[in-house]
Amino acid sequence: MELFATKGYEATTVDEIAAAAGVARRTFFRHFRSKEEAIFPDHDDTLVRAEAVLNAAPAHEHPLDTVCRGIKEVMRMYAAAPEISVARYKLTREVPTLREAEIASVARYERLFTRYLLGHFDEHAHADDANDDPLLAEVAASAVVTAHNHVLRRWLRAGGQGDVEAQLDHAFAIVRRTFGTGIGAGRESTPRTPAAASGAQGEVLVTVARTDAPLDEVMRTIEQALKERS
């Protein structure tokens, strides 16, 4: 990170990185396939830890809470070295290839959480159209990851200062209120009394919010728009 800060990412070579680390070039390539991969050395291990959280979840825990605990492993990875994380964040804003690598990492977490949530639906909540299950699982997983990334970026822009875990818990509470309905603790849940059908086909609702708006403000905008349409 020091080399990238002084020489620039593109101008820094693998040989220079290896020399600064006091290792041979071939040693570098034993651990990383490229200097790009060296920027994100922990995502593979973090993905394994996140999956372990899902696999060890207690039966009574709400699946969205489990997923939120899983994504916290990512935040802990960043929070373990705030200075490096902040420098890396600034670097990824400047280098397109690093942004693409970061996006690819985010997609891996979303796929993991989608698979998990898809196995924890309440069948009776989706009796009308079971085809909604994959959609709800993917949307809910994306919401958890988006909430995490929103808080993470805000924390990184603040120089890694503040109680990031408390901020995360607040964001996750919003996600739980918004997407928790219909996701149960497993497929053996107690049958619910079916809700009365409205008789009308569902409509598509589009809302507009600033990209820098706080997550709770965005959710309130959506909730208010839904109330006005009901």
Contacts in CASP RR format, 6 or more apart in sequence:
PFRMAT RR
TARGET T0000
AUTHOR 0000-0000-0000
METHOD contacts of the structure
MODEL  1
MELFATKGYEATTVDEIAAAAGVARRTFFRHFRSKEEAIFPDHDDTLVRA
EAVLNAAPAHEHPLDTVCRGIKEVMRMYAAAPEISVARYKLTREVPTLRE
AEIASVARYERLFTRYLLGHFDEHAHADDANDDPLLAEVAASAVVTAHNH
VLRRWLRAGGQGDVEAQLDHAFAIVRRTFGTGIGAGRESTPRTPAAASGA
QGEVLVTVARTDAPLDEVMRTIEQALKERS
1 84 0 8 1.000
1 87 0 8 1.000
1 88 0 8 1.000
1 91 0 8 1.000
2 20 0 8 1.000
3 12 0 8 1.000
3 16 0 8 1.000
3 17 0 8 1.000
3 20 0 8 1.000
4 12 0 8 1.000
4 87 0 8 1.000
4 91 0 8 1.000
5 87 0 8 1.000
7 16 0 8 1.000
9 35 0 8 1.000
9 91 0 8 1.000
9 94 0 8 1.000
9 95 0 8 1.000
9 98 0 8 1.000
10 95 0 8 1.000
12 35 0 8 1.000
13 35 0 8 1.000
14 25 0 8 1.000
14 28 0 8 1.000
14 29 0 8 1.000
14 34 0 8 1.000
14 35 0 8 1.000
15 25 0 8 1.000
17 28 0 8 1.000
17 35 0 8 1.000
17 38 0 8 1.000
18 24 0 8 1.000
18 25 0 8 1.000
18 27 0 8 1.000
18 28 0 8 1.000
21 28 0 8 1.000
28 38 0 8 1.000
31 38 0 8 1.000
31 41 0 8 1.000
32 38 0 8 1.000
32 41 0 8 1.000
36 97 0 8 1.000
36 98 0 8 1.000
36 101 0 8 1.000
37 101 0 8 1.000
39 88 0 8 1.000
39 91 0 8 1.000
39 92 0 8 1.000
39 98 0 8 1.000
39 101 0 8 1.000
40 88 0 8 1.000
40 101 0 8 1.000
40 102 0 8 1.000
40 105 0 8 1.000
42 77 0 8 1.000
43 77 0 8 1.000
43 105 0 8 1.000
43 108 0 8 1.000
46 73 0 8 1.000
46 74 0 8 1.000
46 77 0 8 1.000
47 108 0 8 1.000
47 109 0 8 1.000
47 112 0 8 1.000
49 70 0 8 1.000
49 73 0 8 1.000
50 70 0 8 1.000
50 71 0 8 1.000
50 73 0 8 1.000
50 74 0 8 1.000
50 109 0 8 1.000
50 112 0 8 1.000
51 112 0 8 1.000
53 66 0 8 1.000
53 69 0 8 1.000
53 70 0 8 1.000
53 73 0 8 1.000
54 66 0 8 1.000
54 67 0 8 1.000
54 70 0 8 1.000
54 112 0 8 1.000
54 113 0 8 1.000
54 116 0 8 1.000
57 63 0 8 1.000
57 66 0 8 1.000
57 69 0 8 1.000
59 185 0 8 1.000
60 185 0 8 1.000
61 185 0 8 1.000
62 176 0 8 1.000
62 180 0 8 1.000
62 183 0 8 1.000
62 184 0 8 1.000
62 185 0 8 1.000
63 116 0 8 1.000
63 117 0 8 1.000
63 120 0 8 1.000
63 183 0 8 1.000
63 184 0 8 1.000
63 185 0 8 1.000
63 186 0 8 1.000
64 117 0 8 1.000
64 140 0 8 1.000
64 144 0 8 1.000
64 172 0 8 1.000
64 175 0 8 1.000
64 176 0 8 1.000
64 179 0 8 1.000
64 180 0 8 1.000
64 183 0 8 1.000
65 172 0 8 1.000
65 176 0 8 1.000
66 116 0 8 1.000
67 113 0 8 1.000
67 116 0 8 1.000
67 117 0 8 1.000
67 140 0 8 1.000
67 141 0 8 1.000
67 144 0 8 1.000
68 144 0 8 1.000
68 168 0 8 1.000
68 172 0 8 1.000
68 175 0 8 1.000
68 176 0 8 1.000
70 113 0 8 1.000
71 109 0 8 1.000
71 113 0 8 1.000
71 144 0 8 1.000
71 145 0 8 1.000
71 148 0 8 1.000
72 148 0 8 1.000
72 165 0 8 1.000
72 168 0 8 1.000
74 109 0 8 1.000
74 148 0 8 1.000
74 152 0 8 1.000
75 148 0 8 1.000
75 151 0 8 1.000
75 152 0 8 1.000
75 164 0 8 1.000
75 165 0 8 1.000
75 168 0 8 1.000
78 85 0 8 1.000
78 152 0 8 1.000
78 155 0 8 1.000
78 156 0 8 1.000
79 85 0 8 1.000
79 160 0 8 1.000
79 164 0 8 1.000
82 159 0 8 1.000
82 160 0 8 1.000
85 156 0 8 1.000
85 160 0 8 1.000
86 156 0 8 1.000
86 159 0 8 1.000
86 160 0 8 1.000
89 153 0 8 1.000
89 156 0 8 1.000
89 157 0 8 1.000
91 98 0 8 1.000
92 98 0 8 1.000
92 99 0 8 1.000
92 102 0 8 1.000
93 99 0 8 1.000
106 145 0 8 1.000
106 149 0 8 1.000
109 145 0 8 1.000
110 138 0 8 1.000
110 141 0 8 1.000
110 142 0 8 1.000
110 145 0 8 1.000
113 141 0 8 1.000
113 144 0 8 1.000
113 145 0 8 1.000
114 134 0 8 1.000
114 137 0 8 1.000
114 138 0 8 1.000
114 141 0 8 1.000
114 142 0 8 1.000
115 137 0 8 1.000
116 141 0 8 1.000
117 136 0 8 1.000
117 137 0 8 1.000
117 140 0 8 1.000
117 141 0 8 1.000
117 183 0 8 1.000
118 133 0 8 1.000
118 134 0 8 1.000
118 137 0 8 1.000
119 137 0 8 1.000
119 186 0 8 1.000
119 187 0 8 1.000
120 183 0 8 1.000
120 184 0 8 1.000
120 185 0 8 1.000
120 186 0 8 1.000
120 187 0 8 1.000
121 133 0 8 1.000
121 136 0 8 1.000
121 137 0 8 1.000
121 182 0 8 1.000
121 183 0 8 1.000
121 184 0 8 1.000
121 186 0 8 1.000
121 187 0 8 1.000
122 182 0 8 1.000
122 183 0 8 1.000
122 184 0 8 1.000
122 186 0 8 1.000
122 187 0 8 1.000
122 189 0 8 1.000
122 192 0 8 1.000
123 130 0 8 1.000
123 187 0 8 1.000
123 189 0 8 1.000
124 189 0 8 1.000
124 191 0 8 1.000
124 192 0 8 1.000
124 194 0 8 1.000
125 181 0 8 1.000
125 182 0 8 1.000
125 184 0 8 1.000
125 192 0 8 1.000
126 132 0 8 1.000
126 133 0 8 1.000
126 136 0 8 1.000
126 182 0 8 1.000
127 194 0 8 1.000
128 197 0 8 1.000
136 179 0 8 1.000
136 182 0 8 1.000
136 183 0 8 1.000
137 183 0 8 1.000
139 179 0 8 1.000
140 175 0 8 1.000
140 179 0 8 1.000
140 180 0 8 1.000
140 183 0 8 1.000
143 175 0 8 1.000
143 178 0 8 1.000
143 179 0 8 1.000
144 172 0 8 1.000
144 175 0 8 1.000
147 168 0 8 1.000
147 171 0 8 1.000
147 172 0 8 1.000
147 174 0 8 1.000
147 175 0 8 1.000
147 215 0 8 1.000
148 168 0 8 1.000
148 171 0 8 1.000
150 171 0 8 1.000
150 215 0 8 1.000
151 164 0 8 1.000
151 167 0 8 1.000
151 168 0 8 1.000
151 171 0 8 1.000
151 215 0 8 1.000
152 164 0 8 1.000
154 167 0 8 1.000
155 161 0 8 1.000
155 162 0 8 1.000
155 164 0 8 1.000
155 167 0 8 1.000
170 216 0 8 1.000
171 215 0 8 1.000
171 216 0 8 1.000
174 215 0 8 1.000
174 216 0 8 1.000
174 219 0 8 1.000
177 219 0 8 1.000
178 219 0 8 1.000
178 222 0 8 1.000
178 223 0 8 1.000
203 229 0 8 1.000
205 222 0 8 1.000
205 225 0 8 1.000
205 226 0 8 1.000
205 229 0 8 1.000
207 221 0 8 1.000
207 222 0 8 1.000
207 225 0 8 1.000
209 217 0 8 1.000
209 218 0 8 1.000
209 221 0 8 1.000
213 221 0 8 1.000
END
